[in-house]
Every structure is written in structure tokens, then in C-alpha cells.
Amino acid sequence: MLALPGGAIGRTLGDKRTTIAALLLMTAGSLVMATTDIWGWQMAGRLVSGAGGVLLTVQLTKMGTDWFAGKEIATAMAIFVNSWPAGVAISLLVLPAIGTAYGASAVFLAAGALTAIGIVLITLYPVLFARGRLRGWRAWCKALMRRRIRLRSHPITFNRERHARHDR
């Protein structure tokens, strides 16, 4: 229900503003869930967080397709799509331990803290990357796609000639 309006919102407000708004919704919903025990407020916080999550998913998919083109987009989208189940798996490992040790409110605060970190990173993106300080992120991603980078000691390679037959 929110995906189509989310695309229109992203087109109207722009990438950065929409991404920050989505993360703010997620953070606000987490904070509401962390600070109350009232069922109605818990559900309201969950709905606000969920709305932010949908808006964020739509916007990040659009941004990914803007940043990558050609054959690189398949790998970029594969990484993007697989980040969701990887995040769920990490959450299933970490959040129960936090909940057991500190309670349910701590779980919601942990989720809110991660989205707040996302807000800071998106806000600082132009400062960090455009002025040359960590400007290599996009180049690093593209080099990764072009087999120019090694992660740890294992090279990441894509045999474009062999895979080109499958693209036809």
C-alpha cells in the first residue's frame, strides 16, 4: 500500500530527503515501542517503523538502479536483495540475547540506534565522499564489480566472457 506513494514521495522530495525521512520514521517507531508498554502505542510504533521501512526499501532500490548500470546492476541488486535476509539472520542471533539480558525495550532501542546511525551516515555522505575524504566508495564498488579488488586474500572475479553467453 505504501510502495507506490513511496515512489512519488521519493520523486518529489529527492533521494536524500526521502531516505532520511524513512529512517526518521523507523527511529521514531522504535523509540515509541521502547518507551511504552501500552499495546496501542506499541502497534502505532510498529506501523510507523514499518511505513519507514517500506519507504526506505523503495528509495534504496531506486538509488541502486541509479548508481549502477549494465551488467553491474545484477550484482548490485543481488547484494541489495540479500542484505535483507542477512540482516534478519543477524537480528535473530543478536536481538534475543539483548532482550534476555536487558528486556524488550533494549531491543527496540538497539534497532532505533542502528537507524539513527543510518541517518548520520546519509547526512554526512556529501561531507565524507564528495570532498575527497572517503571518496573512493563508489569507485571501490565499481572496481569490485570489475574484478580489480581483493577482499581478504580471495579475489572476487566475474568471468564476463563466460557469462555473456547466458545474457543473450
C-alpha positions as CSV (number, residue, x, y, z in Angstrom):
1,M,0.0,0.0,0.0
2,L,2.9,2.4,0.6
3,A,5.2,1.4,-2.2
4,L,3.5,3.4,-5.0
5,P,3.1,6.6,-2.8
6,G,6.7,6.0,-1.7
7,G,8.0,6.3,-5.2
8,A,6.0,9.5,-5.7
9,I,7.4,10.9,-2.4
10,G,10.9,10.0,-3.5
11,R,10.5,11.7,-6.8
12,T,9.0,14.8,-5.1
13,L,11.4,15.2,-2.2
14,G,14.6,13.7,-3.7
15,D,16.8,10.8,-2.7
16,K,18.5,12.1,0.4
17,R,15.4,13.7,2.0
18,T,13.3,10.7,1.4
19,T,15.9,8.3,2.8
20,I,16.4,10.5,5.9
21,A,12.6,10.7,6.3
22,A,12.2,6.9,6.1
23,L,15.0,6.4,8.6
24,L,13.4,9.0,10.9
25,L,10.1,7.1,10.8
26,M,11.9,3.9,11.6
27,T,13.7,5.5,14.5
28,A,10.6,7.2,15.9
29,G,8.7,4.0,15.8
30,S,11.4,2.2,17.6
31,L,11.6,4.9,20.3
32,V,7.8,4.7,20.8
33,M,8.0,0.9,21.2
34,A,10.9,1.2,23.6
35,T,9.3,3.8,25.9
36,T,5.8,2.4,26.3
37,D,4.1,-0.8,27.5
38,I,0.7,0.2,26.1
39,W,-0.4,-2.2,23.4
40,G,-2.0,0.6,21.2
41,W,1.2,2.6,21.3
42,Q,3.3,-0.4,20.6
43,M,1.2,-1.1,17.4
44,A,1.4,2.6,16.4
45,G,5.2,2.5,16.7
46,R,5.3,-0.7,14.7
47,L,3.2,0.8,11.9
48,V,5.3,3.9,11.8
49,S,8.5,1.9,11.7
50,G,7.0,-0.4,9.0
51,A,6.0,2.6,6.9
52,G,9.5,3.9,7.1
53,G,10.9,0.5,6.2
54,V,8.7,0.3,3.0
55,L,9.7,3.9,2.0
56,L,13.3,3.1,2.6
57,T,13.2,-0.1,0.5
58,V,11.6,1.7,-2.4
59,Q,14.1,4.6,-2.2
60,L,17.2,2.4,-1.9
61,T,16.1,0.2,-4.8
62,K,15.7,3.4,-6.9
63,M,19.1,4.7,-5.8
64,G,20.8,1.4,-6.6
65,T,19.4,1.4,-10.1
66,D,20.6,5.0,-10.5
67,W,24.2,4.2,-9.3
68,F,24.8,1.0,-11.3
69,A,24.3,0.3,-14.9
70,G,24.7,-2.5,-17.4
71,K,25.9,-5.8,-16.1
72,E,26.9,-4.3,-12.7
73,I,23.3,-3.8,-11.8
74,A,22.7,-7.5,-11.4
75,T,25.4,-7.9,-8.8
76,A,24.4,-4.7,-7.1
77,M,20.8,-5.8,-6.8
78,A,21.8,-9.3,-5.7
79,I,23.8,-7.7,-2.8
80,F,20.9,-5.4,-2.0
81,V,18.3,-8.1,-2.1
82,N,20.4,-10.5,0.0
83,S,21.1,-7.8,2.6
84,W,17.5,-8.1,3.9
85,P,17.7,-11.8,4.9
86,A,21.3,-11.3,6.2
87,G,20.0,-8.6,8.4
88,V,17.2,-10.8,9.6
89,A,19.6,-13.6,10.4
90,I,22.0,-11.2,12.3
91,S,19.0,-9.8,14.2
92,L,17.8,-13.3,15.1
93,L,21.3,-14.0,16.6
94,V,21.8,-10.7,18.4
95,L,18.5,-9.3,19.5
96,P,17.3,-12.3,21.6
97,A,20.5,-12.0,23.7
98,I,19.9,-8.3,24.2
99,G,16.3,-8.9,25.0
100,T,17.1,-11.7,27.5
101,A,19.8,-9.6,29.2
102,Y,18.1,-6.2,29.2
103,G,14.5,-6.5,28.2
104,A,12.3,-5.8,25.2
105,S,12.9,-2.0,25.4
106,A,16.6,-2.5,24.9
107,V,15.8,-4.5,21.7
108,F,13.8,-1.6,20.3
109,L,16.5,0.9,21.4
110,A,19.1,-1.2,19.6
111,A,17.1,-1.1,16.4
112,G,16.5,2.6,16.8
113,A,20.2,3.2,17.4
114,L,21.1,1.5,14.1
115,T,18.6,3.5,12.2
116,A,19.9,6.7,13.9
117,I,23.4,5.7,12.7
118,G,21.9,5.4,9.2
119,I,20.6,8.9,9.5
120,V,24.0,10.3,10.5
121,L,25.7,8.4,7.6
122,I,23.3,9.6,5.0
123,T,23.5,13.1,6.3
124,L,27.3,13.1,6.3
125,Y,27.6,11.4,2.9
126,P,28.3,14.5,0.9
127,V,30.9,15.7,3.5
128,L,32.7,12.4,3.6
129,F,32.6,11.3,0.0
130,A,32.3,14.5,-2.1
131,R,35.2,16.3,-0.6
132,G,37.7,13.6,-1.2
133,R,38.0,12.1,2.3
134,L,36.4,8.8,1.7
135,R,35.6,9.5,-1.9
136,G,36.6,6.1,-3.1
137,W,33.4,4.2,-2.0
138,R,31.7,4.4,-5.4
139,A,35.0,3.7,-7.2
140,W,35.6,0.8,-4.8
141,C,32.1,-0.7,-5.5
142,K,32.7,-0.4,-9.3
143,A,36.2,-1.8,-9.0
144,L,34.7,-4.7,-7.1
145,M,32.3,-5.3,-10.0
146,R,35.2,-5.1,-12.4
147,R,37.5,-7.6,-10.7
148,R,40.0,-5.0,-9.6
149,I,39.8,-5.6,-5.8
150,R,40.6,-8.4,-3.5
151,L,38.7,-8.9,-0.3
152,R,40.9,-10.5,2.3
153,S,43.0,-13.0,0.4
154,H,40.3,-14.2,-2.0
155,P,39.9,-12.5,-5.3
156,I,36.3,-11.7,-6.4
157,T,36.1,-12.5,-10.1
158,F,33.4,-12.4,-12.6
159,N,34.1,-14.1,-15.9
160,R,32.2,-11.7,-18.2
161,E,33.0,-13.7,-21.3
162,R,31.6,-16.9,-19.9
163,H,28.6,-15.2,-18.5
164,A,28.0,-13.2,-21.7
165,R,26.6,-16.3,-23.4
166,H,23.9,-16.6,-20.7
167,D,22.9,-12.9,-21.2
168,R,21.8,-13.4,-24.8
